[in-house]
Amino acid sequence: MTPIDHLHRRPAQATSRADGPADVEHVLTLDCDESPGIVHAVSGFLVEQNCDIIDNQQFGDRINGRFYMRVHMASAKDARPAGTEDLREAFAPVAEQFGMRWQLEPAGAKRRILIMVSRYGHCLNDLLYEATTGALPVEIAGVVSNHRDHASLVEWHRIPFFHIPVTRDTKPEAEARLVEVLDELDIELVVLARYMQVLSDELSTRLSGKCINIHHSFLPSFKGAKPYHQAYQRGVKTVGATAHYVDSELDEGPIISQQVVEVDHTYGPDDLAAAGRDTECKALSNAVKWHCEGRVILAGGKTVVLR
């Protein structure tokens, strides 16, 4: 088996022992069918490569017979650290033995992401801030929008802004241009930060496991342009948001992160919307962070998040 594919994966900056100590820490993420000896084999690999475990999470799904594991490891201080490609080559026989899906990356490697947004800018603002402060291990390579509302903000951050208008008649051409941008910028993850256009089934399939969306958690009860007004009329007691991978089923892809806050009768529609914006920002930020840190593993129609 080969490592889990990323969208247009870039080669690691340091790839061999000759590169010196640049890659002293790595993250290994894997899943495979349950069988005896998996942890022993991974531990043996770490010993052979003179690696110490910094952090380890694992989960054995006894219902579905699947095993999941994430190991953050570091080369021993008295050992010459192996590069990324060295470690991948050494782990490949272990992965093949157990039929693993796996990836092994330098710890802290920044993923190149593309943000897509329409007119609501709260999630975009939050991602820009989190990336600037280093809270997210990402490099925002570009922002795409079907409107020009946020062009000046994005350009102030010295990030390329792409205006790709979309209508029912021009949607195929717009998505073709989007694919060109993905290829040009070498994008690893697409983030829909309140992008109010539905992706085609073809594009959703292309981006499977590589595109994260955010929406309020009133769906499917309150649909349409004013869900918070509908929620107010029904007297809801919680407001929340869901971040999930995009698939061909609208707003029903595998869930990565959710946030919920309690509200009460004193909240008007605008108050509910404000609370909703906060939950959307937090849920989306968490989902992007966990994905980029190699903590999220697709498990059929759901995810396993090793944190």
BELDA-V562605 format. One line per field, one symbol per residue. psi: psi as a letter, one per 30 degrees, with the letter a starting at -180 (. if undefined). burial: b if it has 9 or more other C-alpha atoms within 8 Angstrom, else e. Layout:
psi: ???
burial: ???
//
This chain:
psi: lllkkljhkkkkekgleffageifklkkklllkklkfeeeeeeeeeeeghkkkekkklkjjfeghkkkkkkjlkkkfgkjkkleeeeeeefeeeeeeghkklkjlkkgkkkjlkkklcfkgeeeeeeeeeeefgfkiljjflkkkglgegeeeefeghkkkjjjkklefgeeeeeeeeeeeeeefhkfkkjjihjhkkkleeeeeegkggkklkllgfkgejlafieeeeeeffhlfkkllkklkkafjkgglkkekkkkkklaffjleeeeeeeeeeeeeeeeeeeeeeefghfkkkibgalkjj.
burial: eeeeeebebeeeebbbbebbeebbbbbbbbbbbeeeeeeebbeebbbebbbbbeebbbebbeeebbbbbbbbbbbbeeebbbbbebbbeebbebbbebbbbbbbbbbeeebbbbbbbbbebebbebbbebbeeeebbbbbbbbbbbbeebeeebbeeebbbebbebeeeebeebbebbeeebbeebbbbbbbbbbeeeeeeebbbebbebbbbbbbebeeebbeeebbebbbeeebebbbbbbbbbbbeeebbbbbbbbbbebbeebebeebbebbbebbbbbbbbbbbbbbbbbbbbeeebbbbbe
//
